Amino acid sequence: MIDNSFLSYVVLALTASILFYAAFADLRDFKIRNELVIIVGLLFFVYAGLAGQWTRIPWNIGLASLVLAVLLLFYSWGHVGGGDVKMLTVAFLWTGIDCAFAFSLLLLVFAMLHLGAAKFGLAKVVRLESEGRMRIPFAPSIAAALMGVFVLGCVIG
């Protein structure tokens, strides 16, 4: 019989690979496919089941719902893209309340690194001519921060 802890590591590895693919796709095309976000979200529930942490799921869903509501407001103002809203919501579903701060700090670090790389021409950006703003793919920063949370062991389990 296979140990649940081994299976939970398999789920984390699979999730990380999907996050990596989503980040690469966002870098290439400035798009995050819905299927990828749905799979990452579903893998959270698989992981929670394997870790035996069903009782914490409502708190994670609550945080993700709150984040979604705030991000939809920013989306309506044109400050964040739809793919970023989806990715951040599912990322906060994974982190939950206990790991949200660690995730947010890692996200800040990776976003600043990405912004610095964009300023020096090391990362792909699109300049919106009508507004004079830069459009930078955010999924790589989200994926890196969530994978960092995985590495730190700051997920339910």
trRosetta pair geometry for C-beta under 8 A, 3 or more apart (Angstrom, degrees):
i j d omega theta_ij theta_ji phi_ij phi_ji
2 6 5.8 -107 179 72 91 128
2 7 6.0 94 131 -51 118 104
3 6 4.5 93 70 2 91 103
3 7 7.1 -164 97 -3 50 85
4 7 5.4 -56 -148 41 39 112
4 8 6.2 44 152 -26 70 102
4 50 4.8 175 -171 -170 96 82
4 51 7.5 172 147 -76 116 30
4 52 7.5 65 136 -31 158 97
5 8 5.5 -47 -146 31 33 114
5 9 6.8 36 152 -18 62 100
5 50 7.9 154 -79 154 26 106
6 9 5.8 -55 -157 34 34 110
6 10 6.6 37 146 -21 65 103
7 10 5.3 -49 -150 33 39 116
7 11 6.5 41 150 -20 67 100
7 50 5.2 -139 98 -138 109 142
8 11 5.5 -48 -150 34 36 113
8 12 6.5 38 149 -18 64 102
8 47 5.8 89 -143 -144 83 76
8 50 4.4 -179 -75 115 89 130
8 51 5.6 87 -113 -64 143 83
8 157 6.3 125 174 -124 154 129
9 12 5.5 -49 -147 36 36 113
9 13 6.3 37 153 -19 66 104
10 13 5.7 -54 -147 37 31 111
10 14 6.3 31 153 -18 65 107
11 14 5.7 -54 -145 39 31 111
11 15 6.2 33 154 -20 64 107
11 43 5.6 164 -170 -171 97 98
11 46 5.4 -167 -124 106 139 112
11 47 4.6 -175 119 -81 145 88
11 50 6.5 171 -3 21 145 150
12 15 5.6 -54 -146 38 30 113
12 16 6.2 31 155 -20 65 106
12 47 6.9 89 -60 -114 72 131
12 150 5.3 145 -164 -153 116 126
12 155 7.5 170 -103 41 116 157
13 16 5.7 -52 -146 36 30 112
13 17 6.5 30 154 -19 63 104
14 17 5.8 -55 -149 35 31 110
14 18 6.5 28 153 -16 64 105
14 43 6.5 -156 97 -130 110 142
15 18 5.8 -57 -150 38 32 109
15 19 6.3 34 152 -20 66 106
15 40 5.9 96 -145 -132 89 78
15 43 4.8 177 -82 121 103 150
15 44 7.9 89 -109 -62 142 61
15 47 7.4 -17 -35 -49 143 137
15 94 7.7 133 179 -111 150 142
15 150 7.5 171 87 -87 119 146
16 19 5.5 -52 -146 37 32 114
16 20 6.3 38 153 -23 64 103
16 147 5.1 86 -129 -113 101 106
16 150 6.2 -112 -73 53 114 168
17 20 5.5 -48 -148 33 33 115
17 21 6.5 34 152 -18 63 104
18 21 5.6 -52 -149 37 34 112
18 22 6.3 35 152 -19 66 105
18 36 5.8 171 178 -155 102 90
18 39 5.8 -134 -148 101 159 123
18 40 5.6 -165 106 -72 133 92
18 43 7.5 164 29 -10 148 154
19 22 5.7 -54 -146 38 31 111
19 23 6.3 34 154 -21 65 105
19 40 6.6 89 -68 -107 82 134
19 142 7.9 -132 -157 109 107 83
19 143 3.9 154 165 -139 100 101
19 146 6.0 -140 -130 76 156 125
19 147 6.1 -174 92 -53 147 103
20 23 5.7 -54 -149 35 29 112
20 24 6.4 28 153 -17 64 106
20 143 6.3 148 -77 169 37 142
20 147 7.7 53 -60 -64 86 146
21 24 5.7 -55 -148 37 31 111
21 25 6.3 31 154 -19 65 106
21 36 6.8 -146 94 -125 106 134
22 25 5.7 -54 -145 38 31 112
22 26 6.3 31 155 -19 64 106
22 32 5.5 42 -167 -139 103 94
22 33 7.3 -126 -116 36 88 80
22 36 4.6 155 -84 148 112 150
22 37 7.5 104 -121 -61 148 67
22 40 7.6 -38 -23 -39 151 138
22 87 6.9 161 145 -106 140 120
22 139 5.4 -122 134 -178 91 136
22 143 6.2 167 75 -76 99 130
23 26 5.8 -55 -148 36 30 110
23 27 6.5 33 152 -20 63 105
23 137 7.8 123 -161 138 59 123
23 139 4.7 -165 -107 125 55 95
23 140 4.1 98 -164 -94 110 59
23 142 7.6 -167 -90 61 98 79
23 143 4.0 -94 -55 22 124 152
23 144 7.3 90 -111 -34 157 79
24 27 5.6 -53 -151 34 32 113
24 28 6.3 25 154 -15 65 110
24 140 7.9 87 -60 -87 38 96
25 28 5.7 -60 -145 42 31 109
25 29 5.8 -29 176 31 70 110
25 31 6.5 -67 147 79 101 74
25 32 6.7 122 94 -106 114 49
25 33 6.8 -33 133 -8 161 97
25 36 7.6 179 36 -26 148 162
25 139 7.6 -26 68 89 78 160
26 29 7.0 -76 -119 60 20 70
26 30 6.3 45 -165 -118 60 24
26 31 6.6 -151 -105 59 58 28
26 32 5.3 2 -77 -68 107 87
26 83 6.5 173 -108 133 114 146
26 137 4.1 145 143 -166 96 126
26 138 7.3 -80 162 51 147 46
26 139 3.5 128 9 32 162 132
26 140 6.6 -149 77 -30 118 76
27 123 7.8 -95 -137 -161 104 90
27 124 6.1 111 -174 40 76 124
27 137 5.1 -150 -85 61 44 157
27 139 7.6 -115 -34 67 69 104
27 140 5.9 52 -59 -48 108 124
30 81 7.8 -137 176 -124 90 170
30 126 6.9 -27 -67 1 151 136
30 135 6.8 30 -131 138 139 122
30 137 5.6 -133 -106 -82 63 99
31 83 6.2 172 -160 -66 37 150
32 36 6.5 -108 -180 65 78 126
32 37 6.4 72 144 -47 111 111
32 83 3.2 130 28 -160 109 119
32 84 7.5 137 4 -51 142 41
32 86 6.3 -171 101 69 129 122
32 87 5.8 -79 -169 -49 169 115
32 139 5.4 157 -83 -79 122 140
33 36 4.8 92 72 0 91 103
33 37 7.4 -167 97 -3 51 85
34 37 5.8 -61 -153 39 38 109
34 38 6.1 37 153 -20 73 108
34 86 7.1 -108 -114 -146 63 163
35 38 5.7 -56 -146 37 30 111
35 39 6.3 31 156 -20 65 107
36 39 5.8 -54 -148 35 30 110
36 40 6.4 28 154 -17 64 106
37 40 5.8 -54 -148 37 31 110
37 41 6.3 33 152 -19 64 108
37 83 7.9 -157 -53 -151 134 68
37 86 4.4 -29 -129 154 163 119
37 87 6.3 -107 -105 -78 109 57
37 90 5.4 -172 -164 -21 84 150
38 41 5.6 -57 -150 38 31 113
38 42 6.3 28 154 -17 66 107
39 42 5.7 -54 -144 39 31 109
39 43 6.2 36 154 -23 64 106
40 43 5.7 -51 -146 33 30 115
40 44 7.1 44 150 -29 58 94
40 90 5.1 82 101 155 114 143
40 94 7.6 -57 162 -51 98 126
41 44 5.8 -44 -164 16 36 115
41 45 7.6 28 147 -11 62 98
41 90 4.7 -97 -72 -125 88 112
41 93 6.1 32 -127 76 81 161
42 45 5.9 -53 -162 33 44 108
42 46 6.7 44 144 -17 70 103
43 46 5.3 -49 -147 37 42 116
43 47 6.1 45 152 -21 69 104
44 47 5.7 -57 -150 38 29 112
44 48 6.2 30 153 -20 66 106
44 60 7.4 -164 167 143 134 148
44 90 7.4 -160 -27 -168 135 83
44 93 5.4 -51 -96 127 177 109
44 94 5.2 -127 -104 -89 117 73
45 48 5.6 -48 -141 36 33 112
45 49 6.4 36 156 -20 62 104
45 57 7.2 50 -115 -125 78 132
46 49 5.8 -58 -154 36 29 112
46 50 6.4 25 153 -16 65 107
47 50 5.8 -57 -147 38 31 109
47 51 6.1 21 157 -11 67 112
47 155 7.2 -29 147 147 140 134
47 156 7.5 123 125 67 101 96
47 157 7.6 -58 165 -74 96 109
48 51 5.8 -61 -142 45 28 105
48 53 5.0 -97 -157 73 77 92
48 54 6.3 111 144 -85 106 47
48 56 7.1 -144 -143 68 117 95
48 57 5.5 88 170 -78 162 103
48 60 7.8 -136 -86 24 141 155
48 156 5.8 27 -112 82 81 139
49 52 7.5 34 179 -71 31 33
49 54 6.7 43 -99 -72 59 94
51 156 5.5 140 102 119 153 87
51 157 3.9 -94 -137 -109 134 70
53 56 4.8 -24 167 27 102 116
53 57 7.3 134 121 -42 78 78
53 156 4.1 -168 110 161 168 126
53 157 6.5 -87 -25 -73 137 35
54 57 5.7 -31 -164 -6 46 120
55 58 7.8 -43 178 17 42 98
56 59 5.5 -54 -168 38 63 114
56 60 6.2 62 138 -22 83 103
56 96 6.4 3 159 -130 114 154
56 156 5.3 178 80 -116 148 140
57 60 5.6 -58 -148 38 37 111
57 61 6.1 35 156 -19 71 106
58 61 5.6 -54 -144 39 33 111
58 62 6.2 39 154 -24 65 105
59 62 5.5 -50 -148 33 31 116
59 63 6.6 30 155 -16 64 102
59 96 5.9 55 109 -154 100 104
59 97 5.5 -67 161 -3 116 117
60 63 5.9 -53 -150 36 32 108
60 64 6.3 29 153 -16 65 108
60 92 7.8 167 -167 138 73 64
60 93 5.4 74 158 -163 103 53
60 94 7.5 77 -160 -54 129 5
60 95 7.8 157 -133 72 98 41
60 96 4.1 -59 -94 -94 89 90
60 97 7.5 -124 -85 -10 52 72
60 156 7.4 -76 -57 -31 137 133
61 64 5.7 -56 -145 41 31 111
61 65 6.1 35 154 -23 66 107
61 93 6.8 29 -93 -128 47 92
62 65 5.7 -55 -148 34 28 112
62 66 6.5 28 155 -18 63 104
63 66 5.7 -55 -150 36 33 111
63 67 6.3 31 153 -17 66 106
63 92 5.4 -133 128 159 103 108
63 93 7.6 171 80 -91 93 38
63 95 7.7 -98 113 82 147 85
63 96 6.1 132 28 -147 147 38
63 97 5.4 -170 -64 -64 139 73
63 100 6.3 -130 -170 -73 146 138
64 67 5.7 -54 -146 39 32 112
64 68 6.2 38 152 -24 65 105
64 89 5.2 80 -170 -175 91 74
64 90 7.2 45 -140 -92 129 25
64 92 4.8 160 -96 95 67 97
64 93 3.9 24 -78 -73 145 78
65 68 5.5 -51 -147 34 31 115
65 69 6.5 34 154 -21 63 102
66 69 5.8 -52 -151 32 32 111
66 70 6.6 26 154 -13 65 105
67 70 5.9 -58 -150 40 32 108
67 71 6.0 27 156 -16 67 113
67 88 6.2 -137 158 133 126 99
67 89 5.6 171 98 -108 110 62
67 92 4.5 106 -2 39 162 165
68 71 5.8 -60 -141 43 27 108
68 72 6.2 33 158 -26 64 105
68 85 7.0 80 -136 176 66 95
68 89 4.5 46 -78 -112 92 125
69 72 5.9 -51 -148 29 27 112
69 73 7.0 31 151 -20 58 101
70 73 5.8 -53 -163 28 36 114
70 74 6.8 28 147 -11 67 104
71 74 5.5 -53 -149 41 41 110
71 75 6.0 48 149 -25 69 103
71 80 6.1 -77 -160 82 87 151
71 84 7.6 -150 -163 113 127 85
71 85 4.4 153 140 -128 127 88
71 88 5.9 158 -89 77 154 133
71 89 6.7 -121 37 -58 149 94
72 75 5.2 -48 -142 36 35 117
72 76 6.4 40 154 -24 64 101
72 85 6.5 83 -74 -148 57 141
73 76 5.8 -52 -152 30 30 111
73 77 6.9 20 151 -9 61 106
74 77 5.8 -60 -152 42 36 108
74 79 4.4 -78 -175 66 89 115
74 80 4.6 43 122 11 115 115
74 85 7.9 176 72 -89 99 103
75 78 7.6 45 -179 -72 33 23
75 79 7.4 -96 -74 52 24 69
75 80 5.4 -65 -78 73 66 88
75 81 7.4 35 -121 170 92 8
75 82 6.3 79 -143 -84 132 60
75 85 5.2 -10 -63 -62 134 141
80 84 4.9 -116 179 86 98 131
80 85 6.0 117 121 -58 117 84
80 138 7.6 -24 -147 2 90 163
81 84 4.6 95 61 7 81 105
81 85 7.1 -137 101 -8 44 86
81 138 7.2 173 36 19 108 119
82 85 5.5 -49 -151 30 36 115
82 86 6.6 34 153 -16 66 103
83 86 5.7 -54 -151 36 35 111
83 87 6.2 29 154 -16 68 108
83 138 7.9 155 97 54 94 97
83 139 6.6 -45 138 -58 116 115
84 87 5.7 -54 -140 40 32 109
84 88 6.0 29 161 -16 67 109
84 138 4.5 37 -109 63 120 136
84 139 7.0 -126 -94 -58 68 69
84 142 7.2 171 -142 -38 72 142
85 88 6.2 -59 -143 39 23 106
85 89 6.3 25 157 -21 61 110
86 89 5.9 -59 -150 34 26 112
86 90 6.5 15 160 -9 64 108
87 90 6.1 -61 -148 42 29 103
87 91 6.1 33 153 -24 65 110
87 138 7.4 171 66 102 140 97
87 139 5.4 -159 -88 -111 170 82
87 142 4.7 92 139 113 123 164
87 143 7.6 -60 -167 -53 129 75
88 91 5.4 -53 -143 36 32 116
88 92 6.3 27 159 -14 66 104
88 142 6.0 -110 -78 -119 66 133
89 92 6.1 -60 -151 39 27 104
89 93 6.6 36 147 -26 62 102
90 93 5.1 -43 -149 26 39 121
90 94 6.8 40 151 -18 64 99
91 94 5.8 -54 -158 34 34 110
91 95 6.4 21 151 -12 68 109
91 103 6.5 157 154 -174 107 140
91 142 5.4 -123 -54 -174 152 103
91 145 7.2 47 -166 88 142 106
91 146 4.8 -117 -135 -77 101 125
92 95 5.5 -53 -134 43 40 106
92 96 7.7 134 172 -51 58 19
92 100 6.3 35 -137 -114 90 100
92 103 7.2 174 -96 97 62 156
93 96 7.7 15 175 -62 26 61
94 146 6.1 61 75 -150 147 115
94 149 7.3 127 120 93 112 142
94 155 6.3 -41 170 -124 86 114
95 98 7.6 -151 161 69 69 64
95 99 4.0 -128 -166 91 83 101
95 100 5.1 123 122 -80 125 53
95 102 7.4 -166 -151 64 121 90
95 103 4.3 -60 -102 -28 156 147
95 146 7.2 -115 -53 -120 102 81
95 149 5.7 -74 -102 -159 98 165
95 154 7.3 15 -142 123 82 100
95 155 7.1 -87 -111 -104 41 73
96 99 5.9 66 58 30 78 90
96 100 6.8 -113 100 -42 34 90
96 155 7.8 114 15 -146 109 55
96 156 6.3 70 -5 -47 150 103
97 100 5.7 -36 -141 -6 28 121
98 154 7.1 -156 120 -174 95 89
98 156 7.7 115 43 -77 135 72
99 102 5.1 -54 -164 44 70 114
99 103 5.7 73 137 -25 85 103
99 149 5.4 92 167 -155 131 123
99 154 4.0 138 -117 147 119 106
99 155 6.3 -33 -16 -84 164 44
100 103 5.6 -58 -147 40 30 113
100 104 6.1 33 155 -23 66 107
101 104 5.6 -53 -146 35 30 112
101 105 6.5 30 156 -17 64 103
102 105 5.9 -55 -150 36 30 110
102 106 6.4 26 154 -13 64 108
102 148 8.0 -150 150 116 97 101
102 149 5.9 123 109 -109 113 90
102 152 6.3 -133 171 87 146 163
102 154 5.1 18 63 106 158 171
103 106 5.8 -60 -149 42 30 109
103 107 6.0 34 153 -23 66 108
103 145 5.5 89 -164 152 68 110
103 146 6.6 24 -134 -91 111 58
103 148 7.8 147 -116 76 56 100
103 149 5.0 -7 -84 -67 87 136
103 154 7.8 -152 -46 103 82 128
104 107 5.5 -52 -144 36 30 115
104 108 6.4 35 154 -22 63 102
104 145 8.0 62 -79 -175 11 142
105 108 5.7 -51 -151 32 32 113
105 109 6.6 30 152 -17 64 104
106 109 5.6 -54 -149 36 34 112
106 110 6.2 24 158 -11 69 108
106 144 7.3 -150 158 117 106 80
106 145 3.8 143 110 -137 104 83
106 148 4.4 -176 -149 81 151 147
106 149 6.6 -145 26 -49 154 80
107 110 6.1 -59 -141 44 29 103
107 111 5.9 29 159 -20 66 111
107 141 6.0 82 -154 150 67 100
107 142 6.5 19 -121 -103 106 51
107 145 4.0 5 -71 -89 66 166
108 111 5.9 -56 -140 38 25 110
108 112 6.3 23 160 -17 62 108
109 112 6.1 -60 -150 37 25 107
109 113 6.4 25 153 -17 63 107
109 145 7.7 140 52 -95 88 97
110 113 5.5 -51 -146 37 34 113
110 114 6.2 35 154 -19 66 106
110 140 7.4 -147 163 123 119 77
110 141 4.0 156 116 -142 107 77
110 144 4.4 161 -126 84 153 129
110 145 5.3 -133 19 -53 138 89
110 148 7.7 -161 -42 -16 129 140
111 114 5.7 -54 -146 38 31 111
111 115 6.2 33 153 -20 65 106
111 138 7.1 5 -113 -140 101 87
111 141 4.4 66 -75 -156 66 157
112 115 5.5 -50 -143 37 32 113
112 116 6.3 36 155 -20 64 104
113 116 5.7 -54 -149 37 29 112
113 117 6.4 30 152 -19 64 105
113 141 7.8 159 56 -106 91 99
114 117 5.6 -52 -148 36 32 112
114 118 6.4 34 151 -20 64 104
114 123 5.9 90 -164 -95 70 174
114 136 6.5 132 138 166 111 130
114 138 7.9 140 100 -119 160 47
114 140 6.2 142 -100 85 137 116
114 141 5.2 -93 -6 -63 145 110
115 118 5.6 -53 -149 35 32 113
115 119 6.4 36 151 -23 65 103
115 136 6.7 32 -96 -173 66 178
116 119 5.6 -50 -148 31 33 113
116 120 6.6 13 159 -2 65 108
117 120 6.2 -68 -148 48 30 98
117 122 4.0 -88 -166 79 84 109
117 123 4.0 78 116 -21 108 113
118 121 7.7 44 -174 -72 30 20
118 122 7.3 -90 -61 57 24 67
118 123 4.3 -58 -73 67 67 110
118 124 7.8 -46 -112 69 89 22
118 125 4.7 84 -155 -52 113 127
118 134 6.5 123 155 161 136 150
118 136 5.3 -58 -80 -109 161 126
123 136 7.1 45 120 -143 126 104
124 137 7.2 27 81 4 99 113
125 134 4.8 -17 -178 -167 131 110
125 135 6.4 146 -169 68 72 52
125 136 5.3 -29 -112 -88 95 77
126 134 7.2 134 72 -163 40 59
126 135 4.3 -20 65 56 93 110
127 132 7.3 -15 -178 -153 99 34
127 133 7.4 172 -154 91 60 31
127 134 5.6 -39 -100 -101 66 62
127 135 7.4 -168 -84 12 16 80
128 131 4.7 8 108 44 120 97
128 132 7.0 -41 83 17 77 15
128 133 5.0 4 42 59 114 79
128 134 7.5 -167 7 -94 82 11
128 135 5.8 89 -40 -33 99 106
129 132 7.4 26 -158 -70 25 48
137 140 6.2 72 111 -1 104 99
138 141 5.6 -56 -168 41 60 111
138 142 6.0 58 139 -22 83 106
139 142 5.4 -56 -141 40 37 112
139 143 5.8 36 161 -20 71 107
140 143 5.8 -55 -141 39 28 109
140 144 6.1 27 160 -18 64 109
141 144 5.9 -54 -142 38 28 109
141 145 6.2 27 158 -18 63 108
142 145 6.0 -59 -149 38 27 109
142 146 6.3 20 157 -14 65 109
143 146 6.0 -59 -145 40 29 106
143 147 6.1 25 157 -15 65 109
144 147 5.8 -56 -144 41 28 108
144 148 6.2 36 152 -25 62 106
145 148 5.4 -52 -150 33 31 118
145 149 6.7 36 150 -21 63 99
146 149 5.5 -45 -153 30 37 114
146 150 6.7 43 146 -20 63 99
147 150 5.3 -45 -152 31 40 117
147 151 6.4 42 149 -20 67 102
148 151 5.6 -51 -147 35 34 112
148 152 6.3 32 153 -16 65 106
149 152 5.7 -56 -146 40 31 111
149 154 4.9 -88 -164 70 79 101
149 155 6.3 97 138 -56 101 89
150 153 7.7 34 171 -71 32 28
150 155 6.2 8 -105 -23 59 130
153 157 7.9 -106 -171 64 78 125
